Amino acid sequence: MDPLLEISLTMRMDALGWIMTLIVTGVGALVLLYCRWYFDGKKDGLGLFNAVLLAFAGAMYGLVLTDDIVVLVMFWELTSVLSYLLIGFYHTRGVSRRAALQALLVTTLGGLVMLVGVVLLVVETGTTRMSQIFAEAPSGPVVSAALVLILVGALSKSAIFPFHFWLPGAMAAPTPVSAYLHAAAMVKAGIYLLARFAPAFADSEPWRPIVISLGVFTMLLGGVQALRETDLKRILAFGTVSQLGMLSVVLGFGTRDAALAGLALLISHALFKSALFLIVGVIDRQLSTRDITELSGLWRQAPVMTVAAVVAIAGMVGVPPTLGFAAKEGVLTAFLDEASAGSGWGWVALAGIVLGSVLTTAYGIRFVWGAFGTKKHADGTARARTEWPDPPIWFLAAPVGLAALALLGGPFAGALDVPLQHYAATLPGATPASRAPSTRPTSRSGTASSPPSSSRSASSRSAPSCSGRASHPAGAPPRGSWPSRLRMPTTRSCAASTASRSSRRASPNADRCRSTWARSSSCSSPPRAPPCSPRPTGACGSTAGRIPCSSWSRPS
């Protein structure tokens, strides 16, 4: 037996990795700028704090870019250790030490369980390269057991029930830590892992029952608990738990349209939730309190911050024209289509998203009223305004900038189509339960095409040309196969989008050399085929495309 583990420090930036690196580095840069004024006048431990925060950003950067699954586990555990140091920054406070230790134990033990699943998966596939594992997409009882163990690690990192309790406790950390780790970076690691594994394993037997059921329950549990809190930071903490449940459902569902909307929702969440945490930090820094029962009338004295908070809450709720509206509309459309097609898990996800959105609206309104509204005494008389010392203008730069991006992302949602679709197109168009078994896609000439050997290879791999080479870049879908696009204020139907693209891109060689690449999705059209010449049987096959040569027709 070969004693080498063949572990290598291999980095691979695809569409999903690129989006995650933008979140990790972009929000991280604004948080570091914010720290300049948040810690103004404090010097003890700041050097160590900045070093650990930068090290954490580097670990997250490596986590989302590495192509080696064992190296991913190493970065995974490194983020847990560094988050322990950041959450416990106020080490003289007992509550900070306990919160840091709790977060460390939950996320580290979850990571160790995930390591066992990774070992099983590596032994089963014979490689540590994630790109090769996903291309092979193995199945069987060993793989199912490995997926369950990997999901334990992902769910514990993203505070999904029953591991949700560590995140509200971690609010003992400084507010910049909460804004970065618990809105844009650390808790997104588990969501990233779900999104990374979904194209290959979403149709596996244990995947959807675990991801969707726990995600929906977490969404509702966090929303209800957020309505019971009086601390602004804990309202956001339980709201984050609820939003993470929503993200796990959407990105873990495993269909193209859900993935497209899920990535937009991921970006939107990083923007509005970081802005809200930073706004709470400004209030806490200026008034030394976050209790909504002690705040009254701040909207008159801090109008700029109030507007930024309202815009961020609008993005969280999904009010047009924010990016959150475009993302949530895409989510509801994707799940409505799945439910209408007969998918049971589509109905569960749709009901959960609707109820979760209602709770999101409720605790969003509670946050704005609690932080900025004018309160009244029991006898109905208005309470005196809370005295507000104006903060430095640059102290508001980061939260206002993030809120502005959440707002401007809506009108420019169409610009996100191309990068988001490169990831979304790697997933099948529908779940197995909603695919019509008798449906056979047609070629451009209108004749029925023969089905491929597997629905996964036909729906999530690149189609080869007649020369045996990929007819489009790896990871990119063929022409006419994009999922539904993000639209403001409405989303065009997938069928209409495909029809219009097909009419514009008709190939003059379609009758001479047509591809009968079949897909399980009802929203697809064959790729445009270049001119070709007859080749012997088997010469057209491509291991990269994973499409059998029998599924291609050639001129005689």
N, C-alpha and C positions, 0 to 999 in steps of 0.2 A: 504493500500500500504506500502511496506517495505521502510522506510526512508533511509536505508543504501545505499550508492553508491557502496560499495564493491570494492573500489579502493585499490590496494595493490602494494607495491614496489617489483614486481616480475621480476627477470632477467632471460633471456633465450638466451644462446649462440648457435646459429646454424651456418651453413656455411657462410651465409651472414653477420651475426653479427661478426663472427670471422674475416672475411676479413676486415670489417670496423674498428674493434678494432686494427688490425695490422697497418692500415693506420693512424689512429688517434694517436696511441702511438709511432709508429716507426718514422714517419715523424716529429711528435712533439718533440721527443727526439733529432733529428738532428737539428731542428730549435732552440731549447734551447742551444745546443752546439754552433751553429752559432752566437747566440746573444752575447756570451762572447766576440767575436772580433768585431761584428758590433757596439756595444755600448761601445767599449773600449774608456776610457777617459771621459765618460759621467756618471753622478751619479744621476742627478735629476729625480725622479720618477721611477727609475729602480726597486726598491723593489715592488712598486705597480704594475708595468708592469708585472713582473715575477709572482706575485700572481694571477693576473687576467688571464694571459695566462694559468697557471696551472689549474685554476678554469674552464676556457673554455674547456680545454682538458678533465677534469672530467665530465663536462656537456655533451660533445659529447660522451664520453664513456657510460654514462648512457642512452643517447638517442638511441644509436644503440643496446643496450642490453635489454632494458626494454620490457616486454611482456604486459604491461598495457598501453592501448592507451591514457588514460587520463594523466598518468605519462609522456608518451612521449611528450604530448603537453606542460607539465610543463618544461621539459628539453629543448624543442624547443624554448620556449620564454626566458628561461634563457640564451641560447646561443646568442639570439638577444641582450639582455641587455649587456652581457659581450663583445660582438663584438663592441657595441657602445663605450665602454670604451677603447678598443684596437685601433679602428680606429681613435678615437679622442685623441690619446696619446699626440700628439703635440697640446695641447689645447690652446696654445697662438696664433696659426695660425687660421685665420678665415676659410680658406678652409678646414682644418681638422675638425673643429667643424661642418661645414655645411655637409660635407660628412658623418660624424658619425651620425648626426641627420637624414639625408636622408635614410641611411641604416637601422636605427632603425625603422623609420616610416613604410618603405615598408615591412620589414620582420615581424615586430610585428603586423601590420594590417593584413597581410596575415595569420599569425598564429591565430589571432582572428577569421578570417573567417573559417579557418580550424577547430577551436574549435567547431563552430556551426555544421559543418559536422560530427565531432566526436560524438557530443551529439545525432544527428539524428541516426547515425549508432549504438550507444550503446543502444538507446531506441528501435530500430528495432530488435536488436539481443538479448538484455537482458543481455549482458556481456561486461565488459571492457577488457577482455583478447583477445589480437590479435590472438593468436593461435586458440581460439575457434571461433572467428569471421571468420577467414579465412577457418577453417574447415567447417563451415556452409555455407559460400559464399552466402549470401542472395541476392535477386534481387527484383526489383520493383521500382516504381517511387520515393519512399522515399530514397531508397539506391542510386539510380542514382543521386538524388539531393545532397545527402551526399558526394558522390564521387566527384562531381564537386566542392563542397566547399573545400574538402580535397586537390584536385588538385590545387586550388588557393594558398593554403599555401605552397605546395611543389614547385610550379613553381616560386613563389615569393622568396623563400629561395635560389633557384638555379639560379636566375637571368635569367629566361626564359621570352621572350617577352610576355606581355608588361611590365614586371618588371625588364628588363635587365639593366636599366640606373643606378641603384645604385652601381653596381659592378665597373665600370670604375672610378666613383667618389671616391670609397673607396681606390683607389691607393694612396690617401693622407696619408695613414697609413704607419708606418715603414715597410720596406721590409720584415722582418721576419713575421710580421702579415699577409702581403699579401701572402707570401709563404705558411703559415699554414692555415689561414682561407679561402683564395680564391683559393687554389689549392688542399688542402687535407682534409679540415675539414668542415667548415661551409656550403659552397656551395654544398658539397656532401650530406648534410642532406636531401635536397629535392630529389636528385637522389636516396638516400637510401630508402626514403618513396615510390617512384615509384617502385623500385625493390621489396620492401616488399609487396606492395598491388597487384602487377601484377599477381602473380600466382592465386589469387582468383578472381580478378575483371577485368583483361585485356579484357575479352570477353563481359564486360558490354557495353551497348550502347554508353554512352558518353566518354568512356575511350580513344580509339584509335583516334577518330577525334580531341580531344583536345591535347593529348600528342604528336602525330606524326605531326600534322599540325603546332603547335606552336614550336615544337622542330626543325623541318626542317627550318622554317622561321628564328628562332633564330640563327641556325647554319650559314645560308647564310648572315644574317645581321651582325653578329659579324665578320665573315671573311672579308666582304667588308670593314667594318669600320677599321679593323686592318691594312689594306693596306693604309689607309689615315693618320695614326698617325706617328709622328716623335719622340715621347717619348717612350723609350724602355719599360717602365713599362706599359704604356697604350696600346702598341702593344700586350703585353702579356695579358692585361686585356680583350681586345676585343677578343683576341684569346681564352681566357678562356670562355667567353660567347659563342663563337662558339662551343667549345668542350663540354660545358655543354648541348647545344642543341643536339649534337650528342649522348651524353650519355643518355639523356632523351628519345630519339627515340629508341635506341637499348635496354636499360633495361626496357623501358615502353611498348615495342612491345608485349611481353607476349608469346613468344615461347621458347622452350628449347634451340635450337641452338643460337638464338639471345641472350638469357640470359647468356649462356656459354661464348660467345665472349664478351658480355657486361661487365661481371665481370673482364675479362682479360684487357679490355680497361679501366675500372675504376682504376685498379691497375697501369697500365701503365701511365695513366694521372696523378695520384698522384705523380709518380716518376719524369717524365720528366718536368712537369709544376713547381713543387717545385724547382727542380734543376735550371730551367731557372730564376725563380724569385730570387733565392739566388745569381745567377751569376750577375743579374742586380744590386743587393744590393752591391756586391763587387765593381762593376764599379762606382756606385753612391758614395760609401764610399771613394774610392780612388781618384776620379776625381771631385766629387761634381756636376756631370751633368749626365743626361740620354738622352740627345738630340743627335740623330744620325747625325745631321748636324755638331756637334762639335767634333765628334769622327772620328779618321782616323788611320789606320795602327796598331791597337792593336794586331792583330794576330801574328805579329812578336815579340812583347814584352811580350805577355801573352799566350804562346802556350798551356800550360796545360789547362787554362780556356777556350781557344778557342776550343780545342778538346772536352772538357766536354760539351760545348754549342752545338757543331755540333752533338754529340751523342744524346743529349736530343732532338734536333730538328728532328733528324732522327727517334727517337721514336715517336714523335708527328706526323710526316708525314707518318710513316709506312714503313720505309726502312729496309730490312733484314740486319742483323739478330736480330733486336731489338724485344722486347716484343710487341711493338706497331704494328709491321708487322704481327705477329701471330694473334693478336686481330683483326686488321682491315681486314685481310683475312677471318677470321671467320665471321665477320659482313657482308661482301659483299656476302659470300657464303650463309649465312642464308637468307638474303633478296632476293638474286637471286632465291633461291629455292621457297620462298614464292611467288615472282612475277611470276615465271614460272608455279606455281600451280594455278594461277588465282586470287591471292589476290590483290585487288586494293591498299590497304594501303601498301602492300609489294612493289608495283611499286613506290609509293610516297616516301617511306623510302629509297629504293635503289637509286632513282634519287637524293634525298637530300644528301645521304652519298657520292655519286660520286662527285657532285658539291662541297660539303663541303670539301672533300679531296683535290680537286684542289685548293680551296682557302687556305686551311691549308698549302699546299706546297708553295704557293705564299708568304704568310706572314711569313712563317718559313724562307724562303730564305732572305726575307727583313730584318728579325731580325738579322740573321748572318752577312749579308753585312753591316747593319747599325751599329752594335756593333763592328765588328772586321775588316771590309773591309777597303781598302785604297781608299779614296775619291779623286775626281778630281775637279779642278776649272772649271768655265764655258769655259775657253779657252783650256781645255784638259790637263793641267799640273797637276801633282800629288800634293795633299796637304801635308803639313808637318805632320809628325807623331805626334800623341798626346803623350805627356810625361806621362809615366806610372810608378808610384812608386810601387814597388813590395809589395804585401800584405803579412802578415804572412802566413806561409804554412798551419797552421791549419784553417785559414779563408776559405780556399778552400776545406777543408775536406768534409763538408756537401754536397755542390753541386757536387763535383767530385764523392762522394760515391753514391748519388742518380742517377747520370747519368750512373755510372757503373752498378747499379742494373737494370736500364732500358735496358741496352745493354745485360747483362747476362740473363735477363729474357726470351729472345727469344730462345736461344739454350735449355734452361731448361723449356720451356713452357709445355712440357708433364708432368712435375712434378706437375703442377697446376691442372691437370685434376681431380684428386679425390676430393679435397676440392671444386672446382668450380662446378663439376657435382652434388654434393649433393644438391646444390641450384637449378641448372638448371633443374634437373629432377623433380622438383615440378611443372613445367609448362607443358602445353599441347604441343604436337609435332608440331602443326600447328594452324593457325587461322581458325575460322569456314568457312571463304570464300574459303579457299584453301583445305578444307577436302572433299574428294570424298564421297558423301552420300552413294554410293553403295559399298564402300570398306569394306570388313570384314576381319580382321586379322585371321590367321590360327593358330591352335595349333601345337605342335611339331609333331603330327601324320599326319598333313596335312589337317585335316578336318576344315571346317569353324566354327568359334566360334560365339556364340550368343552375340549381342551387350549389353553393360551395360546400366543401367538406365539413366546415364548421362555421357556425354563425359568428364566433368571435374573430376568426381570421378574416372573414369577409367584411366585418364591420369595423375592425380596429387596426388593420394593417394596411400598408401602402400597396397599391396595385402596380404590378410590373408592366412594362411595355412588352411588345412582341419580341424585343431584342433580349429579354430576360433581365433588364435593368429596371430599377424603380423609375416610374414616370413622373415622380414629384419628390421633393425633399423628404427625408425621413421625419416622421412626426407630423407632417402636413397632410391634410386630407386631399383627395382628388377633387378636381373642379366639380362644382355642383353638389358637393356632399357636405357643405357647411351646415351646422345646426342653426336653429332659429337665432336671428341676430338681435342684439340689444337695441331697443328703439325708445325714443322719447317723442311723444308721451305714450305711444302704443307700440306693440310688437307685431310685425307682420307674421302671418301664419307661415309655417315651414313649407307647406305645399306651394303657396304663392311665391315665396322667395325662390324655391327651387325651379318653379316653372319659368319665372322671369330670367333667372340665370341661364337656364337651358336654352331659352330662345335666343339669348344674346350670344351664347358661346357654341352654337351649332358648328360642328366640324364638317368641312367639305369631304373629308375622308371617312365619315362615319359609316357609309354603306359599304365601303371597300374593306375597311379593317375596323370592325367594331368590337368593343370590349363588352363582354357579358358578365362583368363583375357583379355578382349578386350580393345583396345586403339584406339583413333581416329587418332593417328599418323601413317603414312606409314612406319616410321622407328622404329620398335619395335619388340620385341620377347618376348614370355611368360616367366615368371619366372620359375625357376626349382622347381618342387614340390616334397616334401618329401613323403615317404610312408605314407599311411593313411588308415583308415578303414571307412566303411560307417557310416554315421550319419543321424539322423532324419532330415527331412526338416526344415530348419531354424536354425539348430544348427551350421552351418558353417558361419553364418553372423558375421560381425565384424563392430561395429560402428566406430572404428578407421580407418578401411580400406575403409568404405563407398562403398563396393561392394556387391550387392545383392547376396544372396545365389543361386539364379536361374542362375547366370552366371558361376557357378562352376559345373563341371561334376564329378561324383564319380563312382567307380566300383560298380556294383550291388552285 
